[in-house]
Amino acid sequence: MDVLGQIMQQMSGGNLDNLSQQLGVDKGQVSSAIGAALPMIMGAMAKNAQTPQGAQSLDNALAKDHDGSILDNLGSFLGSTDNGPGGAILGHVFGNNRGTAEAGLSQMTNLNPSQAGSLLENLAPVVMGFLGKQKQSQGLDAGGIASILMGASNQASNDSGMGGMAMNMLNNFLDKDGDGSALDDIGGMLGNMFGGKK
């Protein structure tokens, strides 16, 4: 399943127009930035979901708060300056590294840091909504959700464009101790990811 492609498709047409207007950025630049931001979000989720506790916390959050209904009225959400649970989701996904993620995305895409942060806040609930819809329609458990995320992460890592650059940057800033494995760090950094919040 080309998960990144499916979410990118959701972010096209009028939805892209709305997001472009909200951010005050040219559509082409926003579209390119989405191609970097989505792998960052899903890559960070995938790393956390590699632990049983992380995968279960994500699965619980999807079951409780993210049924996919956001995708039914996506244009309205993207046209509003209220990013809903986006900030809380990013707090769980990136932990103390949220600022680093925003700064890195800003450098890659020429968005200013505020625009980069707003883009991530807009996309995070969309990703959760997409995962929630997949969970419901396919009857996925925590392992199934983790599998989707790992597939998207691997796909982005093999991308020669923005997706691959975003994954390299993600791995670099998440791997705090420099041992080449971000998993140890993100496990300690995020703890109970998504616990009880949207």
Salt bridges, closest charged atoms under 4 A:
ASP17 OD1 - LYS27 NZ 3.06
ASP59 OD1 - LYS135 NZ 2.78
ASP72 OD1 - LYS133 NZ 3.55
GLU102 OE2 - ARG98 NE 2.69
GLU121 OE2 - ARG98 NH2 2.53
